[in-house]
Amino acid sequence: MDEQRDARLLIAEDEANLRLVLQKELQRLGYRVHAAADGEAALRQLEENNVDVLLCDINMPRMDGMELLRHVHERPNPPEVIMLTGQGTIETAVEAMKNGAHDYLTKPYSINELDVRVQQAADKRRLRVDNQRLRAQIERKSAAPEIVSQSEAMKEAIRLVERVAPSEASVLITGESGTGKELIAQAIHRLSNRAGGSFIDLNCAAFQETLLESELFGYESGAFSGAKARKLGLIELADGGTLFLDEVSELPAPLQAKLLRAIDTRTFFRVGGVKKVEVNVRIVAATNRNLDAVVSDGSFRADLLYRINSFQIHLAPLRERLEDVAPLTEYILKQLAGAHTPQLTDEVISKLRAYNWPGNVRQLRNCLERAILLSNEGRITVNELPPEVARGTNGAMPFSAPPLSSGAGPSVAGDFAGLSASGSLRDVEKQQIISALEQTGWHRGKAAEMLGISPSTLYRRLRDYNLEGRLR
């Protein structure tokens, strides 16, 4: 099919017979066509569909073509507009072109003539969008965070990113918490043909089920108490770009079914909505759990796993690529301290290389941030390191990084002698949760990052230990 004739059109025309004829003839030529009976209806259609070319009658009830044109040009990335005018309104059409319309046609006009004008308008918009995408791509590449590594494991992961990024395949990124899955997702987007579109991320574990549905799919005005105006969901904001679903295994079962249908049909309903919304989104998902296990126990749909797992990239934990600790340390110190980067003693470097890093790169960053705050005279010694790193008690974090099975509590790993000489593992786990919360001012999100687990997992443990009262 001709690329221009694959364009998405919207016809705003109050004459029903003419509107129907235009729609059928343009569809016959290969265009994807929506129609609206007046300017207000056309504006609603523009909110729900991505349109390349708007064919707009000037004289319409409720909202005429001129007012509609003004509203269209208030939108980001608006469609090209072709004004359709009767004999006696040429001056108005010329004025419309001054206000941003691409072209105008005087009634009556032939379908062939309209086809040529529409192709030209579609081509103009495509060039404009491509230009924006290229500029954005250059900006993203220059401003993009680096993937710092020397290990063969990370080099292989980067090679896979470069191979899959230009495709439209859904990607599943697996690995322990804190290994850099979001950074890899951003790299996939940045190197893809969608780089000019939005990169929208959603942490599926960070919201209750009812709020998560509204965040993902949006809602209509009046859908529930407090819904005073329409809200666009993240999947809609990602139209033309990439939607990154972090901790996708935490999606509740009802939302798994809705997401699967949205991916398969490229359509969805907002909460409280009755009209389908079309989207063109690439899905990149991530999890720190063993999805084969959660599929086996029934907490995650197998068909959704197959849909999001067209291509898998696994990120090795930091303890399996300790050669990355030194370059990561140098990079993080420069990020945190800038020109006044403190010096590390040889003993500190030795301790950092020897530690097991159960919280991976995220824990390393927290460790260095703490050390910078405590350092004196531009020098970091062992005294500024967290106790578990200074002592070399590998695995002193309360939660092990291997994937958790559904419904199970976090597992306890490592040498806890420094915290409890005779207590049970449950007591030690509680002590370390309290320690992380105290270090972060009882902030659940920051504590979960320090512990290398999801906020929802941390919340379950807090509830078990009756520690919810001081959270914020």
Disulfide bonds with the S-S distance in Angstrom:
none
